[in-house]
């Protein structure tokens, strides 16, 4: 790909944008399910364990190689080469943090699969694997599993979705859309690119943990400071209480192990080998989870127009990072539409499921080849708010403009 194309919209996005109008789909779930061969629904514990073992081996290999970075660069040092060696050392550490962050994100993806009972036909195996894997990357397994499954049952439903609810016109105290002029939006919403970048970086690296801690950007129907770590939170039912406590014990145990590692090996080693890759992992996790549903061409629904199929179709497949995304992130972004219709299908079968359902979905199958970083900037700057009224809504930008309009029959 020529370098300049990384700042261009994918042709699929351009086609949706050019269409400009949208009619809510009326999809037959039976026809969709009939299109998928039954063997693709089968889960294999052995196969999942093989993939997990390979991934953990690569994660350890990244860590092992990183332990030689300082010694390797020190051996290259000389009075003349010191500045170059310093740059090389920083570049190698940055390379490690990025790749190990992707590996950590892949571990998170495996636990996400476990939360859907997609790694094994046995629930106890899924729970054990999910607990271990999510705890390693400091995500409370059962807490997030419960709220994430609610997201699957109410995707892009403005009243019931859990993961992300867009702000509305009232949230920004904007005047009524019938009388608002461009200056009204500019005064409230306009900001410098540097400040936008700062906000985006905060969300990318810290947004997921802030969501877990106090429901940042989550559904506003919950009281302030609703937390995934609170067993009595309104996110959960009373039957979940013991599971939430177990998740918290797991997180506390992992923090104790990390503290012990930092105390014995040094806090610099802790930051270099775990903390910074962990932060990079959050960047990748927020990247693909945000872009799965937040796009100027993808609708949100209120309850009178929402159906399970419409919510599942309010999803975008993106080939994030090409083979890297498939290999290390286990198809979580490239086959997310299929995942929403068949959440318990193992990740290694999702590409075949996608092929099977695309003819049924037709024009309602959303794919976008826009490069990841540009797609992120595009959504972050153009998906600003939705209207307070209406049953089928599209994001509006900082000038109160939407790319897609609802057809009269919609």
N, C-alpha and C positions, 0 to 999 in steps of 0.2 A: 504494500500500500504506500503510495507517495505520502511524504510527511504532511502535506497540506490537507490531505483527506481526513486526518484525525480531528479536524475542526469543521467537518461537514456532516449534515444530517444523512442518515442512511436512506436509501431509495424507498424502502418500505414506509418509513416515517413520512417522507415527502409525499408518497401516494395517499396516505391517510389525511395528511394536511391538505392536499389538493382537493380531495373529495369534499371536505368541509362540512358535511352533514352526516348525521347518525340516526339510524332507526334501531331501537333496542331489539336484540335478538329474541326469538322464540324457539329455543333449541330443544329437540327431543333427546332427553337423557338416555332413553332406551336405545335409540338409533346410535348414539355415541358409544354406549357400552357394548352394543352388538358389533361395533367395528373393531374392537380390541380382541385379539386372540387370547384365549383363556390362559395359556401358559405364561404370558407376560405378567399376570397377576400373582404368580407364585413367588414366594420368598424362600431364600436358601440361607440358613444360618452359616453354613460352612463357607459359602461364597462371600457373604458379608464379612465374616471374620478374616478371610484372605485379603480382601480389600483394605480392611482396617489395619491388619498386620503390615501390609506393604506401606501404608501411609505412615504408620508410627515409625517404621524402620527409616523412611526417608526423613521424617521429622528429627529423629535422633541423629541421622547422618549430617543434617544441616547444623545441629548443635555441636556435634563432634568436630566438624571442620572449623566452626567458629572459634573453638578453643585454641586454634593455631594461628589466628589472625595476628595477634600482637607479637608472638614469637617470630612469625614469618616476616613481618614488616620490620621488626627490630634487626633481624639478620641482614636486611638490605640497607640499613642505615649507614651513612657516612657523612662527614662534614658537608660535602657538596650535595648529597642527595636528600638531606633531611626534609626540606619542604615538600619534595615530591613524595617521599615515603609517608609523610603525614597525610597528604591528600589520598594516597593509596589506601592507607589504614582506614580513613573515614569512608572511602568509597566501598571497601570490603565490608565494613560494619553495616553500612546502609543497605548493601546488597543482601546481607544476611537478614536484617530486620524485615526487609520487604518479602523475601522468599519464605522465611520462617513464619512471618505473619500470614501468608497465604496457607502455609501448612497448618497453622493453628486454626485458621478459618475453616479449613477442610475437616479438622477434628470436630469443630462446632457443627458442620454440616452433617457429619455422621450421627451426632447426637440428635440433631433435628430429625433425621430419618427414624431414629429409635423412638422419638416422641410420637411418630405416626405408626408405630409398630411395623415399619417397613424393612427392618434388618433381619427379622426372624419371625416365623409363625408363632413363636412362643412369647407371650407378653412379659414374662419374667426375664427372659434373655434381653429383650428390648430395654426393659427398665434398668437392668444391671449395666448394660453397655452405655445407655444414655446418661445414666448417673455418673459413671466414671469419666466419660468423654467430656460432658458439659462441665463437670466440676473442675477438670484440668484447666479449662479456659475461663473459669470463674463465672459460669452461668448457672443459676439455680435450676436444675433440670426440671423437676416437677412443676415449679412455679411457672416457668416459661412455657412448658408443654401445655398446661391448662389454658393459658391466655392465647397461645398460638393456635390451638385447636378451635377456640372461639373465633379467631380471625378467619379460619378456613370455613366456618359455618356462616360467616357474615361478611365476606370479602367485599370491600368498597361500599358497605352499607353505612351511611352517615350516622345512623342511630346506634348501630350495634357493633361495628368493627372495633377491634382492640388495638391494632398495631399503630395506626396513624390516622388521625382525623384532621382533614384540612381546616385551616382557619376560614372564617366566613367574612362577609362584608362588615357585619356588626363587630366582629373581633377587632377590626382595624378602625372602627368608628367612622367608616366611609359614608358619604351621603348616598341617598337612594340612587340606584343606577339610572333611573329615568331622567334625573336632573344633573348628575355628576358630569363634570367636564374633565379633560385631561389634566388640568392643573390640580384638581382635587386629589387625584391619585398621586401625582408627582410630589405634592407636599407631604403626604403621609408615607408613601412607599418607596420613594426614590432614595438610593444610598450609593455611596462610592463603591467601585469594584473592589477596592482593598477591604472595605468593611464587609462586603458580601463574602469575599474569600475567607476572611477571619471567621465569620459565622459558620461558613461551610466546614472549615477545618475543626471547629469546636464540635459541631454535630458529628462529623465523620469519626473523630477519635474518641469522643466521650458520650455521644448521644445515646448509644445503646445502654450503657450503664446508668445514665440519668433516667432513661425510660424505666429500667428495672427498679431503680431506687425510689423515684417519685412520680412515675407515669408521665414523664415529659413527652409532649406531643401525642400522648395516648388519648383515649376517649374522655372528653370533658364531663361525661355524666357521673364520673366517680369523684369523691371528695378530694380536696387538695392533699398532696403527699400520699396518695394511694400507692402502696409499694408491693412489689413482687416478693419481698422478704417478710412481709407481715402475714402470718397464718390466718389472721382474722380479716384480712383485706376483702373488700367487696368483689375483687377479681375472682374469688374462689367460693366454692360451696363448702359447707361444714365437713363433707366427706373428704375434702382435700387436705384438711388441716395437718394430719400426720405426715402426709407426703411433703407438704411445704416445710415442715420442721426438719424432715430428713434432708431435704435439699439445703437448708440453712446449715445443718451440721456438716454436710459435705463441703460447703464453701468455707466454713470456719476451719475445717481440717486442712483444706488446701492452703488457706492463708497461713496456717501454722507451719506447714511444710515449707512454704516459700520463705517465711521468716527465718526458719532454721537454716535453709540454704543460704540466705543472705547473710546471716550471722556467722556461719562457718566459712563460706567462700568469699565473702566480701560483698558489700552493697553495689559496688560497681559491676561485679559479675552478675548479680541478680538483675540489675537494670539492663545490662547488655544482652544477657542470654534469655531472659523471660519477659521483663516488663515492656521493653520497647517492641519486641515481636508481638506481644499481646495487644499493645496499642495499635500496631499496624493491622493486626487481625480484625480489630473493631472497625477500622477504616474500610476493609474489604467487606465485612459483614453488613455494615450500614449501606455501602455502595450497592450491593446486589439486592438487599431487601427493599431499599427505597425505590430503586429503579424497576422493581417487579410490578409496581402498581401506580407509581406517581409519574405521570406523563401528560403533556398538554392534549394528547389525542385519546386519552383513556377516561371513561366516564365514572362518576360516582352516582349512587342511587339513594333515594329515600325509600322508606318501607313500602309505599304504595306501588313502586315500580321494581323493587328489588326481587330477584329470585336467585336461587343457588347458582343456576347456570349463568345468569347475567353477571353475578359476582365473580365466578370463576373465569369468565371471559374478559373481565376487566384486569387482565394480566398480560404482561409482555415477555416473550422469550427473547433473550439477548445472548449472543455468543461472546460473553465477556471474556477477554483475554484468550480467545481461541482455544487451543488444545490445553493450555494451562488451566482454564476454567473447568473444562471437562475432566481433566485428570486429577486436579487437586481439590476442586470444589464440587465434584461429583454430580454434575449436570444440574445443579440447583438453580442456575440462571438460564441455561440454554433450553431447558424443558420444563419451565415452571407452569405453563398452561396445563400440560398433561398432569403435572403434580397436583394441581388444584382440583381436577376432576377425579384423579385416582391417587389420593395421598398415601395409601398404603402400598403402592407399587414400588418395588425396590429401585433405587436410583439407576442401576445398571440396565434396567429395562425401559427407562423413560424415553430414550431416543426412538425406540421402536414404537412405543405408544404414541409419541408425537406424530410419527409418520402415518400411523393408522387413523388418527382422528382429524388430521388436517383436511382431508377431503370433506368430512362431515361439517367442520367448522366454517369452511369457505372463507369469505371475506372477513369473518369475525375472528379469525386466527390472527393474533397480533405478534409480529416479529419485527425486530429493529436491529439492524447491523451498525447503527451509529457507534463509533468508538466510545468506550466506557467513560472516560474523563469528560469528553465533550457532552455526552448524554447527561451526565451528572450535573454539569454546569447549566445545561439547558433546562433541566427540570427544576433545579434549585432557583433559577432566576425567573422562570416563566410560570411555574406552578405556585402561584402566590395565595389565591383564595378562591372560594366558591361562593355562590349566592346563598342567601338564607332561605329563599323560596325556590320551588321547583322540585320535581321528582327525579329528573335525570340531569345531571350537572357536569360541566367540564371546567377545569381550572381556568382562571383568568390571570393575566399577567399584571405587571405594575401599572398598566394604563387602563385596566378594566376591560381588556379585550380577551375573548376566547377564540381559539382556532377552529373549534367545531361547534356547530349548532344542531339542535334537535330538529328532525324533519317534522312537518305538521302532523303527519300520521303517527309519529312517535309520542 
